[in-house]
Amino acid sequence: MVKIRLMRMGEKRNPFYRVVVADERNAQHGNFIAQVGTYNPTVEPSAINLDADEVKKWLANGAQPTETVAKLIKRAGILD
């Protein structure tokens, strides 16, 4: 199954995440199909940058977001 999930980047105690579309069988830092955005929780307020068209396209094609990514999509205002 294809999932929209977070891929952790950054340094120790300074996380930065990429929002990627990947096969659920791949490792967290393994191959991914597409990068659809970024999430930076260390700044105030948290920076959420998502490509709305790409996210909608992947959701229409059957990709399932993880719980955290679903919350980020809702906070970004892409889906209500």
C-alpha positions, 0 to 999 in steps of 0.5 A: 500500500502507498502511504503519505508519511514523514521522513525524519531529517535534521540533526540530533535534537533538531528534527526536520521532516519531509512529507513523502509518498512511499510504499509502506514496505520500504524503511523510514529512510528508504526509497520514496516515490515523491516528496510532497512537502516539509514540516518543521516543528522546531520553529514557532509556529510550526512550519507546514509547507505542502503542495496541495495539488500533489497531496490531492492527486495522491489521495485521489490515487489511493494513498493513505496518510498516516495519522500525523500526516492527516493532522498536518493536511488538515492544519494546512487547510488542504482537506476539511 
